[in-house]
């Protein structure tokens, strides 16, 4: 009976010790802050904003052209042509946006993975999932990404 109690106590202590070590082995990252701070991500987002403004300007220019058209048939043909052109431009923009966001995510994820390995963390999670504890690696990720283009 005495050996059984010692075994139970040993198992419980082992669980607490390993649990404590595991809890310290979790890192977390503020993804949004990285996106807003890392130069390559900021530049990519600025480029996307410029493309969105180009789309808006396209519509403004076409509206001016539309007002100059006299006949209803010409207006209808113009509307159809502009709608088709805009649909193509919008699809191109959305594809570029998706590709750019995926590229940003991948670079941040790869960098976080490198830091996880270097600092011997067992996992990196979103800062929103952390209530208490863990290691904030956001600044480490931002620093590593400063040289990435």
C-alpha positions as a printed NumPy array, in Angstrom:
array([[  0.   ,   0.   ,   0.   ],
       [  2.843,   2.353,   0.842],
       [  4.465,   1.706,  -2.568],
       [  1.165,   2.414,  -4.29 ],
       [  0.846,   5.815,  -2.549],
       [  4.425,   6.661,  -3.485],
       [  3.703,   5.719,  -7.096],
       [  0.604,   7.935,  -7.155],
       [  2.489,  10.859,  -5.616],
       [  5.322,  10.399,  -8.12 ],
       [  2.896,  10.377, -11.047],
       [  1.09 ,  13.475,  -9.799],
       [  4.362,  15.355,  -9.319],
       [  5.548,  14.316, -12.759],
       [  2.309,  15.596, -14.282],
       [  2.613,  18.955, -12.522],
       [  6.26 ,  19.366, -13.461],
       [  5.703,  18.477, -17.111],
       [  2.578,  20.64 , -17.246],
       [  4.527,  23.633, -15.961],
       [  7.257,  23.113, -18.521],
       [  4.701,  22.774, -21.296],
       [  2.874,  25.94 , -20.295],
       [  6.097,  27.934, -20.583],
       [  6.694,  26.38 , -23.985],
       [  3.79 ,  28.143, -25.676],
       [  4.318,  31.311, -27.63 ],
       [  1.701,  33.685, -28.931],
       [  1.598,  36.316, -31.615],
       [ -0.487,  39.406, -32.311],
       [ -0.976,  38.755, -36.025],
       [ -2.699,  42.069, -36.732],
       [  0.114,  44.076, -35.125],
       [  2.666,  42.168, -37.211],
       [  0.724,  42.936, -40.408],
       [  0.45 ,  46.617, -39.466],
       [  4.135,  46.895, -38.46 ],
       [  6.205,  44.627, -40.734],
       [  7.504,  46.701, -43.669],
       [  6.827,  44.1  , -46.395],
       [  3.24 ,  43.655, -45.191],
       [  2.631,  47.409, -44.968],
       [  4.005,  47.893, -48.489],
       [  1.877,  45.078, -49.856],
       [ -1.248,  46.527, -48.243],
       [ -0.419,  50.008, -49.573],
       [ -0.121,  48.523, -53.039],
       [ -3.511,  46.854, -52.654],
       [ -5.047,  50.132, -51.489],
       [ -3.616,  51.863, -54.57 ],
       [ -5.208,  49.213, -56.812],
       [ -8.564,  49.711, -55.062],
       [ -8.281,  53.463, -55.639],
       [ -7.559,  52.781, -59.324],
       [-10.817,  50.849, -59.518],
       [-12.707,  53.724, -57.92 ],
       [-11.07 ,  56.224, -60.262],
       [-11.997,  54.038, -63.235],
       [-15.66 ,  54.268, -62.248],
       [-15.458,  58.04 , -61.733],
       [-13.886,  58.484, -65.173],
       [-16.483,  56.267, -66.825],
       [-19.284,  58.172, -65.112],
       [-17.986,  61.395, -66.677],
       [-17.873,  59.704, -70.084],
       [-21.396,  58.368, -69.581],
       [-22.782,  61.849, -68.918],
       [-21.357,  63.039, -72.249],
       [-23.251,  60.367, -74.25 ],
       [-26.415,  61.584, -75.987],
       [-28.532,  58.635, -77.126],
       [-30.1  ,  55.962, -74.931],
       [-28.743,  53.157, -77.144],
       [-25.201,  54.48 , -76.866],
       [-25.652,  54.814, -73.09 ],
       [-26.875,  51.208, -72.82 ],
       [-23.957,  49.899, -74.914],
       [-21.526,  51.978, -72.864],
       [-22.996,  50.658, -69.589],
       [-22.69 ,  47.056, -70.778],
       [-19.084,  47.554, -71.877],
       [-18.095,  49.318, -68.641],
       [-19.834,  46.652, -66.52 ],
       [-17.925,  43.873, -68.309],
       [-14.608,  45.75 , -68.041],
       [-15.181,  46.525, -64.373],
       [-16.075,  42.923, -63.601],
       [-12.756,  41.806, -65.12 ],
       [-10.785,  44.5  , -63.271],
       [-12.533,  43.644, -60.016],
       [-11.801,  39.924, -60.431],
       [ -8.122,  40.724, -61.103],
       [ -8.009,  42.899, -57.986],
       [ -9.637,  40.222, -55.804],
       [ -7.188,  37.6  , -57.103],
       [ -4.253,  39.908, -56.362],
       [ -5.647,  40.647, -52.894],
       [ -6.068,  36.95 , -52.091],
       [ -2.576,  36.157, -53.377],
       [ -1.045,  39.032, -51.393],
       [ -2.838,  38.146, -48.153],
       [ -1.779,  34.513, -48.538],
       [  1.823,  35.601, -49.111],
       [  1.761,  37.809, -46.001],
       [  0.259,  35.012, -43.909],
       [  2.799,  32.476, -45.179],
       [  5.791,  34.724, -44.441],
       [  4.532,  35.487, -40.947],
       [  3.78 ,  31.825, -40.277],
       [  7.217,  30.709, -41.534],
       [  8.936,  33.346, -39.399],
       [  6.904,  32.372, -36.324],
       [  7.86 ,  28.749, -36.997],
       [ 11.567,  29.692, -37.115],
       [ 11.259,  31.526, -33.806],
       [  9.362,  28.606, -32.308],
       [ 12.246,  26.289, -33.187],
       [ 14.951,  28.755, -32.071],
       [ 13.311,  29.436, -28.714],
       [ 12.296,  25.804, -28.226],
       [  8.589,  26.558, -27.924],
       [  6.148,  23.716, -28.383],
       [  3.5  ,  25.849, -30.137],
       [  2.662,  29.367, -31.297],
       [ -0.939,  30.483, -31.064],
       [ -2.95 ,  33.655, -31.56 ],
       [ -2.704,  36.21 , -28.772],
       [ -6.499,  36.173, -28.596],
       [ -6.398,  32.593, -27.336],
       [ -4.096,  33.434, -24.42 ],
       [ -5.645,  34.418, -21.145],
       [ -2.585,  34.074, -18.912],
       [  0.973,  32.887, -19.474],
       [  2.942,  31.993, -22.556],
       [  5.61 ,  34.003, -24.339],
       [  4.767,  36.931, -26.616],
       [  6.902,  36.543, -29.762],
       [  5.238,  39.346, -31.738],
       [  8.239,  41.691, -31.519],
       [ 10.633,  38.873, -32.457],
       [  8.567,  38.136, -35.574],
       [  8.445,  41.822, -36.525],
       [ 12.227,  42.144, -36.133],
       [ 12.896,  39.075, -38.289],
       [ 10.477,  40.305, -40.959],
       [ 12.151,  43.712, -41.302],
       [ 14.597,  42.272, -43.813],
       [ 11.964,  40.329, -45.772],
       [ 10.679,  41.793, -49.026]])
